[in-house]
Amino acid sequence: MLNEIIERVRRNHALEHATLHVLEAQQPNLRAGGRATSQGFYLYGDLPDEAAVHAAADEAIRRMNAGQRDLAVHPRCGTNVVTTGILSGALAMLGILASGKRAPWYVQLPNAILGALIGALLAQPLGPWMQANVTTSAEVNGARVRSVRSRQAGRMVTHFVETDHAPAP
């Protein structure tokens, strides 16, 4: 049961990214983000209407089913931010510990900064890898958009894209 929920969130996370890729291709300066759930995904931002979002999600499913698995990875995903934060923080702490318990701050600080920079550099390839292998699943065969519901808050629009997935084999 829990595995099914996690897999649905991963698949919807991939569809969220793919839908954003399709919308960004149509509107290059689009400012939007999203969040996946087991029932679908939210899109937030300066977005087009429900029909355009529905069409983009359908196109995303079609393209992913045609083999464009790279659409599951998005450069502005929170997974990249979390990966960078964890690696940078851990390596900064390691830099401080490597300085020695009694080292003065002016020795610890450069080591912490160096550790954080190395963490940020390592996160560049690791964040997208984490997306592709941990937080998303490009296996969207049998997926379909059930509905798109919208809510306006000032200039920002929130769309909830409800999805349906065939059971995993």
C-alpha positions as CSV (number, residue, x, y, z in Angstrom):
1,M,0.0,0.0,0.0
2,L,2.7,2.5,1.0
3,N,4.8,1.5,-2.0
4,E,1.9,2.1,-4.3
5,I,1.4,5.6,-2.9
6,I,5.1,6.4,-3.2
7,E,5.1,5.2,-6.8
8,R,2.1,7.3,-7.7
9,V,3.8,10.4,-6.2
10,R,7.0,9.7,-8.1
11,R,5.0,9.2,-11.4
12,N,3.0,12.4,-10.7
13,H,6.2,14.3,-9.9
14,A,7.6,13.2,-13.3
15,L,4.3,14.4,-15.0
16,E,4.5,17.7,-13.2
17,H,8.0,18.2,-14.5
18,A,7.1,17.1,-18.0
19,T,4.1,19.4,-18.0
20,L,6.2,22.3,-17.0
21,H,8.7,21.5,-19.8
22,V,5.9,21.6,-22.3
23,L,4.4,24.8,-20.9
24,E,7.9,26.5,-20.8
25,A,8.5,25.5,-24.5
26,Q,5.2,27.4,-25.4
27,Q,6.0,30.3,-23.0
28,P,9.8,30.6,-22.5
29,N,9.5,33.2,-19.6
30,L,7.0,31.2,-17.7
31,R,7.3,31.6,-13.9
32,A,5.8,28.5,-12.4
33,G,6.5,25.6,-10.0
34,G,4.7,22.6,-8.8
35,R,4.2,19.9,-6.2
36,A,3.2,16.3,-6.7
37,T,0.7,14.2,-4.6
38,S,-0.6,10.7,-5.0
39,Q,-3.7,12.0,-6.7
40,G,-2.0,14.3,-9.2
41,F,0.0,17.5,-9.0
42,Y,-0.3,21.2,-8.4
43,L,1.1,23.9,-10.7
44,Y,1.5,27.4,-9.3
45,G,2.4,30.6,-11.0
46,D,1.6,32.8,-14.0
47,L,0.0,30.0,-15.9
48,P,-2.4,29.7,-18.8
49,D,-6.0,28.5,-18.5
50,E,-7.3,25.0,-17.5
51,A,-7.6,23.9,-21.1
52,A,-4.0,24.8,-22.0
53,V,-2.7,23.1,-18.8
54,H,-4.8,20.0,-19.6
55,A,-3.4,19.9,-23.2
56,A,0.2,20.4,-21.9
57,A,-0.3,17.5,-19.4
58,D,-1.7,15.3,-22.2
59,E,1.2,16.2,-24.4
60,A,3.7,15.4,-21.5
61,I,2.2,12.0,-21.1
62,R,2.3,11.3,-24.8
63,R,5.9,12.4,-25.1
64,M,7.1,10.5,-22.0
65,N,5.3,7.3,-23.3
66,A,7.1,7.9,-26.7
67,G,10.5,7.7,-24.8
68,Q,11.3,11.2,-23.8
69,R,12.1,10.1,-20.2
70,D,14.4,13.2,-19.7
71,L,11.2,15.3,-19.3
72,A,10.9,13.8,-15.8
73,V,13.9,15.9,-14.7
74,H,13.5,19.6,-14.2
75,P,16.4,22.1,-13.4
76,R,14.4,24.0,-10.8
77,C,13.2,21.0,-8.9
78,G,13.3,21.1,-5.1
79,T,15.2,17.9,-5.2
80,N,18.2,19.8,-6.5
81,V,17.9,22.4,-3.7
82,V,17.6,19.7,-1.0
83,T,20.6,17.8,-2.5
84,T,22.7,20.9,-2.6
85,G,21.7,21.9,1.0
86,I,22.5,18.5,2.4
87,L,25.8,18.0,0.7
88,S,27.0,21.6,1.3
89,G,26.0,21.4,5.0
90,A,27.5,18.0,5.6
91,L,30.8,18.9,3.9
92,A,30.9,22.2,5.7
93,M,30.6,20.4,9.0
94,L,33.2,17.9,7.9
95,G,35.5,20.8,7.1
96,I,35.0,22.2,10.6
97,L,35.6,18.8,12.2
98,A,38.7,18.2,10.0
99,S,40.1,21.5,11.4
100,G,40.4,20.0,14.8
101,K,38.5,20.7,18.0
102,R,40.7,23.5,19.2
103,A,41.3,25.2,15.8
104,P,40.4,29.0,15.8
105,W,37.5,30.2,13.8
106,Y,39.8,31.7,11.1
107,V,41.0,28.1,10.4
108,Q,37.5,26.5,10.6
109,L,35.7,29.1,8.5
110,P,37.8,28.6,5.3
111,N,37.5,24.8,5.7
112,A,33.7,25.1,6.1
113,I,33.4,27.3,3.1
114,L,35.6,24.9,1.0
115,G,33.4,22.0,2.1
116,A,30.2,23.9,1.2
117,L,31.6,24.8,-2.2
118,I,32.6,21.2,-2.9
119,G,29.1,20.1,-1.8
120,A,27.5,22.6,-4.2
121,L,29.7,21.4,-7.0
122,L,29.0,17.7,-6.4
123,A,25.2,18.5,-6.2
124,Q,25.2,19.7,-9.8
125,P,25.2,16.2,-11.3
126,L,23.8,14.5,-8.2
127,G,20.5,16.5,-8.0
128,P,19.3,15.5,-11.4
129,W,20.4,11.9,-10.8
130,M,18.4,11.9,-7.6
131,Q,15.4,13.2,-9.5
132,A,15.7,10.6,-12.3
133,N,16.3,7.7,-9.9
134,V,14.7,8.5,-6.6
135,T,12.0,11.3,-6.6
136,T,10.4,10.8,-10.0
137,S,9.5,7.8,-12.1
138,A,9.2,8.2,-15.9
139,E,7.1,5.0,-16.1
140,V,3.8,6.8,-16.9
141,N,2.3,4.1,-19.2
142,G,-1.4,4.0,-18.5
143,A,-1.5,7.5,-17.0
144,R,-4.2,10.0,-18.0
145,V,-5.4,13.4,-16.9
146,R,-8.7,13.0,-15.2
147,S,-9.4,16.7,-14.6
148,V,-7.8,20.1,-14.1
149,R,-9.2,22.4,-11.4
150,S,-8.1,26.0,-11.0
151,R,-8.1,28.7,-8.4
152,Q,-7.0,32.4,-8.9
153,A,-5.1,34.3,-6.2
154,G,-4.3,37.7,-7.6
155,R,-2.0,37.2,-10.6
156,M,-1.1,33.7,-9.5
157,V,-3.1,30.7,-10.7
158,T,-3.1,27.4,-9.0
159,H,-4.1,24.4,-11.1
160,F,-4.6,20.9,-9.6
161,V,-4.1,18.3,-12.3
162,E,-5.8,15.1,-11.2
163,T,-4.3,12.0,-12.7
164,D,-5.3,8.4,-13.0
165,H,-2.7,5.6,-13.4
166,A,-3.1,2.0,-14.5
167,P,-1.8,-0.3,-11.8
168,A,1.9,-1.0,-12.1
169,P,2.8,-4.4,-13.5
